[in-house]
């Protein structure tokens, strides 16, 4: 059957991942068909623990900024931060229509509104809502959407038509035929795409090392039903706000055991709170909680009321463990842990949160509550395992296969699965961020072009103004503290005319190390005295000499390398 767009023969196709390769999160992939660029997903990732003070990391957009006239659309596949949270930053550079399924579009609107108010900027959002199984045309290129099952409803995969078959982006998915409405995949739509031919299939990799199917290992109900049954007091359960599938399971268990649920998301912008607000305006809400099932937040702590409560502590991966620690330490005015409580940790540890998660776990076990800790191996995230990947390969039968979304070892596991499914090893392409490949006449063009796509660190409202030097200084401050020496001299005579001040933080215990401070002061005063001998010396040179000589002494005497700041004031 002839399709719109098939009249264009010998399409020139390029593909470049901007983020998501050999890392967890920060998904961003660019497809170019006849010099029309489609951006699929635009997410962030959390920084490693050594990136002190950095909130999130996004891709640099230089590659796109140099090709603005070619970009025709941004497509967001689902409402998770790793797929959409870099969009506000991208829209500051790229002004093109954004396409997203309905629920994801709602979350995008909320995110953009919040970003504009917080950062005091005005963004242009041209948002197009599409059905999960839509067939649309963007800039002359036929695009197919197909529903997939993921931890947030409304998730989709995307297929872009070329004259040699589809380029299929799987999105994030599992095979679970028992998924509730809103989460269900559409195998029939996928098979229709597969029958028309698939030039290249891109499949996520983060859980590729898991044998079997992800389902039913992703289901929380099987793990905690008996805990609900055995508990006679209130239940507190932590769960990531973005895992809406899990939230629905908790609601169903609350209903089953005739309890009441309290949504205790401390961040009003987390997904659970957002979806509850959206649900109130929707005819068919994703999260629908009958009034009789809702407990009252203000009754928490009153035994006659909340002994029958299920308190859902929801939040982002970055903040939920901080919230737990705050509750343990008594820093939450409303929610205090008490004897008889059951605390279920259903928020498996994610990369970048290991340290704070471990602190929270240890703190919980020191309380009188009954603790049930669900580890990553017990509760799978809703990402494709080995058999899920095999099913998707069998459906689409691609000519070329590109593992995506995951650390490098995950990409290799995914490659091995594709080889088992009979895909020629020469047709399996492992790419890093910034590596561009091209197809012509349905064949991969030999060689790769590489573009530098750096990580951009976001610190507060600062975008990219935190570089490695700043991070090194923060690490130095954290490890060895700071030493600040201030001198006041006469502009005319160059004599020191006030008592030299030396302040330290996180360096040494002054009571035991007064001699160190005294000697640092002596070194700096001797350096400043050189101004009398040579008035042509610049103050900047004097400060550099103060730092150089003081640091040599400090390292020799203490073995520490604090940040040193020398201040010389002329009066």
C-alpha positions as CSV (number, residue, x, y, z in Angstrom):
1,X,0.0,0.0,0.0
2,X,1.4,3.4,-1.0
3,X,1.8,5.9,1.8
4,X,2.0,9.6,1.9
5,X,5.7,10.4,1.8
6,X,6.7,7.3,-0.3
7,X,7.2,9.5,-3.4
8,X,10.4,10.7,-1.9
9,X,13.0,8.0,-2.8
10,X,16.4,7.5,-1.5
11,X,15.9,9.3,1.7
12,X,19.1,10.5,3.4
13,X,18.8,9.5,7.1
14,X,21.1,10.5,10.0
15,X,20.9,9.6,13.6
16,X,22.8,11.0,16.6
17,X,22.2,10.4,20.4
18,X,22.6,13.6,22.4
19,X,22.2,11.9,25.7
20,X,21.2,8.6,27.3
21,X,24.1,6.5,26.0
22,X,26.5,4.9,28.5
23,X,24.6,6.7,31.3
24,X,21.4,6.4,33.3
25,X,19.0,9.2,32.3
26,X,19.3,12.3,30.2
27,X,17.6,10.7,27.2
28,X,17.7,12.8,24.0
29,X,17.9,11.4,20.4
30,X,17.9,13.2,17.1
31,X,16.6,11.7,13.8
32,X,17.3,13.5,10.6
33,X,15.3,12.6,7.5
34,X,16.2,14.6,4.4
35,X,17.6,17.4,6.5
36,X,14.5,17.5,8.8
37,X,15.5,17.0,12.4
38,X,13.2,15.3,14.9
39,X,14.2,15.4,18.5
40,X,12.8,12.6,20.6
41,X,12.8,13.1,24.4
42,X,14.7,15.7,26.3
43,X,15.6,14.7,29.8
44,X,18.0,15.2,32.6
45,X,20.0,12.9,34.9
46,X,21.1,13.2,38.5
47,X,24.8,14.0,39.0
48,X,27.3,11.5,40.5
49,X,28.1,12.0,44.2
50,X,31.3,13.9,43.4
51,X,29.5,16.7,41.6
52,X,28.9,18.7,44.8
53,X,26.0,21.1,44.8
54,X,24.9,20.2,41.2
55,X,21.2,19.7,40.9
56,X,20.9,18.0,37.5
57,X,22.8,17.4,34.3
58,X,21.4,18.1,30.8
59,X,23.1,17.7,27.3
60,X,24.7,20.7,25.7
61,X,22.6,22.0,22.7
62,X,25.4,23.4,20.6
63,X,24.8,20.7,17.9
64,X,21.2,21.8,17.6
65,X,21.8,25.5,17.9
66,X,24.0,25.2,14.8
67,X,21.1,23.5,12.9
68,X,18.1,25.5,14.0
69,X,16.7,25.8,10.5
70,X,16.5,22.0,10.2
71,X,14.7,21.2,13.4
72,X,11.0,20.5,12.8
73,X,9.6,18.9,16.0
74,X,10.3,17.7,19.5
75,X,8.5,14.5,20.6
76,X,8.2,13.6,24.2
77,X,7.3,9.9,24.9
78,X,6.3,10.0,28.5
79,X,6.2,12.1,31.6
80,X,9.4,11.2,33.5
81,X,12.2,13.6,34.2
82,X,14.7,11.5,32.2
83,X,12.5,12.0,29.2
84,X,11.1,15.5,29.5
85,X,12.7,17.6,32.3
86,X,15.4,19.2,30.0
87,X,12.6,20.6,27.8
88,X,12.5,24.0,29.4
89,X,16.2,24.5,28.8
90,X,15.9,23.2,25.2
91,X,13.0,25.6,24.4
92,X,15.3,28.5,25.3
93,X,17.3,27.6,22.2
94,X,14.9,25.7,20.0
95,X,11.5,27.1,19.0
96,X,9.6,24.3,17.3
97,X,6.3,22.4,18.0
98,X,6.3,19.9,20.9
99,X,4.3,16.7,20.4
100,X,3.2,14.6,23.4
101,X,0.4,12.3,24.5
102,X,-2.4,14.0,26.6
103,X,-1.2,13.2,30.1
104,X,2.4,13.9,29.3
105,X,1.3,17.2,27.8
106,X,-0.5,18.1,31.0
107,X,2.7,17.5,33.0
108,X,4.7,19.5,30.4
109,X,2.4,22.5,30.9
110,X,2.8,22.3,34.6
111,X,6.6,22.0,34.4
112,X,6.9,24.9,31.9
113,X,4.7,27.1,34.1
114,X,6.8,26.3,37.2
115,X,10.0,26.8,35.4
116,X,9.0,30.2,34.1
117,X,8.0,31.5,37.5
118,X,11.0,30.1,39.3
119,X,13.6,31.3,36.7
120,X,11.7,34.5,35.7
121,X,11.9,33.7,32.0
122,X,9.3,33.5,29.3
123,X,9.2,30.4,27.1
124,X,7.3,29.8,23.9
125,X,5.6,26.4,24.1
126,X,3.7,25.3,20.9
127,X,2.3,22.1,22.4
128,X,0.4,19.6,20.2
129,X,-1.5,16.8,22.0
130,X,-1.6,13.4,20.2
131,X,-3.5,10.2,20.9
132,X,-1.3,7.3,22.0
133,X,-2.0,5.4,18.8
134,X,-2.1,8.4,16.5
135,X,-0.9,8.5,12.9
136,X,0.1,12.0,12.0
137,X,2.3,13.9,9.5
138,X,5.0,16.3,10.6
139,X,6.8,18.3,8.0
140,X,5.9,15.8,5.3
141,X,7.1,12.8,7.3
142,X,4.5,10.2,8.4
143,X,4.8,9.5,12.2
144,X,3.2,6.6,14.0
145,X,2.7,6.5,17.8
146,X,2.1,3.2,19.6
147,X,1.1,2.7,23.3
148,X,3.6,1.0,25.6
149,X,3.4,-0.2,29.2
150,X,5.6,1.8,31.6
151,X,5.4,3.0,35.1
152,X,3.6,6.2,34.1
153,X,0.4,6.0,32.0
154,X,0.2,7.5,28.6
155,X,3.7,6.3,27.5
156,X,4.4,5.7,23.8
157,X,6.9,4.6,21.3
158,X,7.4,6.4,18.0
159,X,8.0,5.3,14.4
160,X,9.2,7.7,11.7
161,X,8.6,6.6,8.1
162,X,11.4,6.6,5.5
163,X,11.4,5.2,2.0
164,X,13.3,2.1,3.3
165,X,11.1,1.4,6.3
166,X,10.5,2.8,9.7
167,X,12.9,4.2,12.3
168,X,11.3,2.8,15.5
169,X,12.1,4.3,18.9
170,X,10.7,1.8,21.5
171,X,10.4,4.3,24.4
172,X,10.6,2.7,27.9
173,X,8.4,-0.4,28.2
174,X,7.7,-3.8,29.5
175,X,5.4,-6.6,28.2
176,X,2.5,-6.9,30.7
177,X,-0.8,-7.9,29.1
178,X,-2.6,-7.5,32.5
179,X,-1.7,-3.8,32.8
180,X,-4.7,-1.6,33.7
181,X,-6.3,0.9,31.3
182,X,-4.0,3.8,30.5
183,X,-0.9,1.6,30.9
184,X,-1.7,-1.0,28.2
185,X,0.5,-1.5,25.2
186,X,-0.9,-2.0,21.7
187,X,0.7,-5.1,20.2
188,X,-1.6,-4.9,17.1
189,X,-0.3,-1.3,16.3
190,X,3.3,-2.5,16.7
191,X,2.7,-5.5,14.4
192,X,1.2,-3.2,11.7
193,X,4.3,-1.1,11.8
194,X,6.5,-4.2,11.7
195,X,4.7,-5.6,8.6
196,X,5.5,-2.4,6.6
197,X,9.2,-2.8,7.3
198,X,11.6,-1.4,9.9
199,X,15.0,-0.1,8.8
200,X,16.3,0.5,12.4
201,X,14.9,-0.3,15.8
202,X,16.1,1.5,19.0
203,X,15.5,-0.4,22.2
204,X,16.2,0.6,25.8
205,X,18.9,-1.3,27.7
206,X,18.9,-0.5,31.4
207,X,17.4,-3.8,32.5
208,X,18.7,-5.9,29.6
209,X,20.8,-8.0,32.0
210,X,17.7,-9.3,33.8
211,X,16.7,-12.8,32.6
212,X,13.1,-13.5,31.8
213,X,10.3,-10.9,31.7
214,X,10.1,-7.9,34.0
215,X,6.5,-8.8,34.7
216,X,5.4,-9.8,37.4
217,X,8.6,-8.8,39.2
218,X,7.7,-5.1,38.9
219,X,4.5,-5.5,40.9
220,X,4.5,-4.2,44.4
221,X,1.3,-5.9,45.5
222,X,2.8,-9.4,45.5
223,X,5.5,-8.1,47.9
224,X,3.5,-6.2,50.4
225,X,0.0,-7.7,50.5
226,X,0.9,-9.8,53.5
227,X,2.4,-6.8,55.3
228,X,-1.0,-5.0,54.9
229,X,-2.8,-8.1,56.2
230,X,-0.6,-8.4,59.3
231,X,-0.4,-4.8,60.3
232,X,-2.8,-3.5,63.0
233,X,-1.4,0.1,63.1
234,X,-0.7,2.7,60.5
235,X,1.4,1.9,57.5
236,X,3.9,4.4,56.0
237,X,5.2,3.6,52.5
238,X,7.7,5.5,50.4
239,X,7.4,5.3,46.6
240,X,8.7,7.4,43.8
241,X,6.1,9.9,42.6
242,X,6.8,9.2,39.0
243,X,5.9,5.5,39.4
244,X,2.2,5.9,39.0
245,X,1.7,2.2,38.4
246,X,2.9,1.6,42.0
247,X,0.7,4.4,43.4
248,X,-2.3,2.7,41.9
249,X,-1.3,-0.6,43.5
250,X,-1.0,1.0,46.9
251,X,-4.5,2.6,46.4
252,X,-6.0,-0.8,45.6
253,X,-4.4,-2.4,48.7
254,X,-5.7,0.4,50.8
255,X,-9.2,-0.3,49.5
256,X,-8.8,-4.1,49.9
257,X,-7.9,-3.8,53.6
258,X,-10.6,-1.1,54.3
259,X,-8.0,1.5,55.2
260,X,-7.7,5.2,54.3
261,X,-4.9,6.7,52.3
262,X,-3.1,10.0,52.9
263,X,-1.0,11.4,50.1
264,X,2.0,12.9,51.9
265,X,4.0,14.2,48.9
266,X,6.0,17.0,50.6
267,X,6.8,18.5,47.2
268,X,3.6,19.9,45.7
269,X,5.1,19.6,42.3
270,X,5.8,15.8,42.4
271,X,3.9,13.6,40.0
272,X,1.5,12.1,42.5
273,X,0.3,15.5,43.5
274,X,0.2,16.7,39.9
275,X,-1.8,13.7,38.8
276,X,-4.3,14.1,41.6
277,X,-4.9,17.7,40.6
278,X,-5.2,16.7,36.9
279,X,-7.6,13.9,37.9
280,X,-10.0,16.4,39.6
281,X,-10.4,18.2,36.2
282,X,-10.5,15.0,34.1
283,X,-13.5,12.9,33.1
284,X,-11.4,9.8,33.3
285,X,-8.6,10.5,35.9
286,X,-5.5,8.4,36.0
287,X,-5.6,8.3,39.8
288,X,-9.2,8.1,41.0
289,X,-9.7,7.9,44.8
290,X,-13.2,7.8,46.3
291,X,-13.8,10.4,49.0
292,X,-14.4,7.7,51.6
293,X,-10.9,6.3,50.9
294,X,-9.1,9.6,51.6
295,X,-7.7,10.2,55.0
296,X,-7.0,13.7,56.3
297,X,-3.4,15.0,56.6
298,X,-4.3,17.0,59.7
299,X,-5.4,13.9,61.6
300,X,-1.9,12.3,61.3
301,X,-0.5,11.6,64.7
302,X,-4.0,11.2,66.3
303,X,-4.2,7.5,67.1
304,X,-8.0,7.4,67.0
305,X,-7.8,8.4,63.4
306,X,-4.6,7.5,61.8
307,X,-4.1,3.9,63.1
308,X,-6.1,2.9,60.1
309,X,-4.1,5.2,57.7
310,X,-1.8,4.3,54.8
311,X,0.5,7.3,54.5
312,X,2.0,7.4,51.0
313,X,5.3,9.3,51.2
314,X,5.9,10.2,47.6
315,X,8.7,12.3,46.1
316,X,11.5,12.5,43.5
317,X,14.4,10.1,43.6
318,X,16.6,13.0,44.8
319,X,14.4,14.1,47.6
320,X,12.5,11.2,49.0
321,X,15.4,9.9,51.1
322,X,16.1,13.3,52.5
323,X,12.4,13.4,53.5
324,X,12.7,10.1,55.3
325,X,15.8,11.3,57.1
326,X,14.0,14.5,58.1
327,X,11.1,12.5,59.5
328,X,13.4,10.2,61.4
329,X,15.2,13.2,62.9
330,X,12.0,14.7,64.1
331,X,12.2,17.6,61.6
332,X,8.7,17.0,60.2
333,X,6.1,18.7,62.4
334,X,3.3,16.5,61.4
335,X,4.6,13.0,60.8
336,X,6.6,11.4,63.7
337,X,7.5,7.7,63.7
338,X,6.1,5.8,66.7
339,X,6.1,2.3,68.1
340,X,3.8,0.1,66.1
341,X,4.2,1.9,62.8
342,X,5.0,-0.2,59.8
343,X,7.4,1.5,57.3
344,X,7.7,0.0,53.8
345,X,10.5,1.4,51.7
346,X,9.2,0.8,48.1
347,X,11.6,3.3,46.5
348,X,14.6,1.2,45.3
349,X,18.0,3.0,45.3
350,X,18.8,4.8,42.1
351,X,22.3,5.9,40.8
352,X,23.4,9.0,42.5
353,X,21.3,8.5,45.7
354,X,23.2,5.6,47.3
355,X,24.7,7.7,50.1
356,X,21.6,9.4,51.4
357,X,19.5,6.2,50.8
358,X,21.9,4.2,53.0
359,X,21.7,6.9,55.7
360,X,17.9,6.7,55.6
361,X,17.8,2.9,55.8
362,X,20.1,2.8,58.8
363,X,18.1,5.5,60.5
364,X,14.8,3.6,60.0
365,X,16.2,0.5,61.6
366,X,17.1,2.6,64.7
367,X,13.4,3.4,65.2
368,X,10.7,1.3,66.9
369,X,8.8,0.9,63.6
370,X,8.5,-2.4,61.8
371,X,10.8,-1.9,58.7
372,X,10.3,-3.6,55.4
373,X,13.0,-2.7,52.9
374,X,12.4,-3.7,49.3
375,X,15.7,-3.9,47.5
376,X,16.3,-3.4,43.7
377,X,16.6,-7.2,43.2
378,X,13.2,-7.7,44.9
379,X,11.3,-5.1,43.0
380,X,12.2,-4.5,39.3
381,X,11.8,-1.1,37.8
382,X,9.4,-1.1,34.8
383,X,12.1,-1.4,32.1
384,X,12.5,-4.1,29.5
385,X,14.2,-7.3,30.6
386,X,15.7,-10.0,28.3
387,X,12.4,-11.6,27.2
388,X,10.6,-8.2,26.8
389,X,13.4,-7.2,24.4
390,X,13.1,-10.4,22.5
391,X,9.3,-9.8,22.0
392,X,9.9,-6.3,20.6
393,X,12.5,-7.6,18.2
394,X,10.2,-10.4,17.1
395,X,7.4,-7.9,16.4
396,X,9.4,-5.3,14.5
397,X,12.0,-7.6,12.8
398,X,14.4,-4.7,12.1
399,X,17.3,-4.6,9.6
400,X,19.5,-2.6,11.9
401,X,19.4,-2.6,15.7
402,X,20.6,0.2,18.1
403,X,20.7,-0.4,21.9
404,X,19.9,2.8,23.7
405,X,19.3,4.2,27.2
406,X,21.7,2.6,29.7
407,X,25.2,2.3,31.0
408,X,27.7,0.8,28.5
409,X,27.5,-2.7,30.0
410,X,23.7,-2.6,29.5
411,X,24.2,-1.7,25.9
412,X,26.4,-4.8,25.5
413,X,23.8,-7.1,27.2
414,X,21.2,-5.7,24.8
415,X,23.5,-6.4,21.8
416,X,23.9,-10.0,22.9
417,X,20.1,-10.4,23.1
418,X,19.8,-9.1,19.5
419,X,22.4,-11.5,18.3
420,X,20.5,-14.4,19.9
421,X,17.5,-13.2,18.0
422,X,19.4,-13.6,14.7
423,X,20.3,-10.0,14.0
424,X,23.6,-9.8,12.2
425,X,26.3,-8.5,14.5
426,X,27.4,-6.1,11.7
427,X,23.9,-4.6,11.9
428,X,23.9,-4.0,15.6
429,X,25.2,-0.5,16.3
430,X,26.6,0.6,19.7
431,X,26.8,4.4,19.9
432,X,28.1,6.9,22.4
433,X,26.6,10.4,22.9
434,X,27.7,12.6,20.0
435,X,28.4,9.7,17.5
436,X,26.5,10.2,14.3
437,X,25.6,7.5,11.8
438,X,23.9,7.7,8.4
439,X,21.9,5.5,6.1
440,X,21.5,5.7,2.3
441,X,19.5,3.4,0.1
442,X,18.6,1.4,3.2
443,X,22.3,0.7,4.0
444,X,24.5,1.9,6.8
445,X,27.1,4.3,5.5
446,X,30.6,3.1,6.8
447,X,32.3,5.4,9.4
448,X,31.0,7.7,12.0
449,X,31.1,11.4,12.5
450,X,31.7,12.6,16.1
451,X,30.4,15.8,17.6
452,X,31.3,17.0,21.1
453,X,28.2,17.0,23.3
454,X,29.2,18.0,26.8
455,X,27.4,17.6,30.0
456,X,25.8,20.9,31.2
457,X,25.5,21.1,35.0
458,X,22.5,22.9,36.5
459,X,23.1,24.5,39.9
460,X,20.0,26.4,41.1
461,X,19.0,28.7,38.3
462,X,22.6,28.7,36.9
463,X,22.9,26.9,33.6
464,X,26.4,25.7,32.7
465,X,28.1,28.2,35.0
466,X,29.4,25.4,37.2
467,X,32.5,23.9,35.5
468,X,35.0,21.3,36.7
469,X,37.1,23.9,38.4
470,X,34.1,25.0,40.5
471,X,33.4,21.3,41.4
472,X,37.1,20.8,42.3
473,X,37.0,23.8,44.6
474,X,33.8,22.4,46.3
475,X,35.5,19.0,46.7
476,X,38.6,20.8,48.2
477,X,36.4,22.7,50.6
478,X,34.5,19.6,51.6
479,X,37.7,17.6,52.2
480,X,40.1,20.1,53.8
481,X,38.2,23.4,54.4
482,X,39.2,26.9,53.8
483,X,41.9,29.3,55.1
484,X,41.3,33.1,54.6
485,X,44.1,35.6,55.5
486,X,43.3,39.3,55.5
487,X,45.9,42.2,55.7
488,X,45.4,45.9,55.7
489,X,48.3,48.1,54.5
490,X,48.9,51.8,53.9
491,X,48.6,52.8,50.3
492,X,51.5,55.3,50.7
493,X,54.0,53.5,53.1
494,X,53.0,49.9,52.4
495,X,53.2,49.3,56.1
496,X,50.8,46.8,57.8
497,X,48.5,49.2,59.7
498,X,46.0,46.7,61.4
499,X,46.2,43.3,63.0
500,X,46.3,40.5,60.4
501,X,43.3,38.3,60.6
502,X,43.3,34.5,59.7
503,X,40.0,32.7,59.6
504,X,39.5,29.0,58.9
505,X,36.6,26.7,58.4
506,X,36.8,22.9,58.3
507,X,40.6,23.1,58.4
508,X,42.1,22.4,61.8
509,X,41.0,22.5,65.4
510,X,42.4,25.8,66.5
511,X,42.9,25.0,70.1
512,X,45.4,22.3,69.2
513,X,46.9,24.1,66.1
514,X,47.4,27.7,67.1
515,X,51.0,27.5,66.0
516,X,49.9,26.6,62.5
517,X,47.7,29.7,62.2
518,X,50.4,32.0,63.7
519,X,53.0,30.7,61.2
520,X,50.6,31.3,58.3
521,X,50.1,34.9,59.4
522,X,53.9,35.3,59.7
523,X,54.4,33.9,56.2
524,X,51.8,36.3,54.7
525,X,53.2,39.4,56.6
526,X,56.7,38.6,55.3
527,X,55.4,38.4,51.8
528,X,53.6,41.7,52.1
529,X,56.7,43.3,53.5
530,X,58.3,42.8,50.0
531,X,56.1,45.7,48.8
532,X,58.3,48.1,50.8
533,X,61.4,46.6,49.1
534,X,59.8,46.7,45.6
535,X,56.8,49.1,45.3
536,X,56.4,48.0,41.6
537,X,55.0,44.7,42.7
538,X,51.3,44.3,41.9
539,X,48.8,43.3,44.7
540,X,47.8,40.3,42.6
541,X,51.4,39.1,42.6
542,X,51.5,39.5,46.4
543,X,48.3,37.5,46.8
544,X,49.7,34.7,44.6
545,X,53.0,34.6,46.7
546,X,50.9,34.5,49.9
547,X,49.0,31.5,48.6
548,X,52.0,29.7,47.2
549,X,54.2,30.0,50.3
550,X,51.4,29.4,52.8
551,X,50.2,26.2,50.9
552,X,53.7,24.8,50.9
553,X,53.8,25.2,54.7
554,X,50.3,23.9,55.2
555,X,50.8,20.8,53.1
556,X,54.1,20.0,54.8
557,X,52.8,20.6,58.3
558,X,49.3,19.1,58.1
559,X,49.0,17.1,54.9
560,X,45.9,19.0,54.0
561,X,45.1,21.1,50.9
562,X,42.5,23.7,51.9
563,X,41.2,26.4,49.7
564,X,43.4,29.4,50.4
565,X,42.2,33.0,50.0
566,X,44.5,35.9,50.5
567,X,43.1,39.4,50.9
568,X,45.2,42.6,50.8
569,X,43.3,45.9,51.4
570,X,45.1,49.2,50.8
571,X,44.0,52.3,52.7
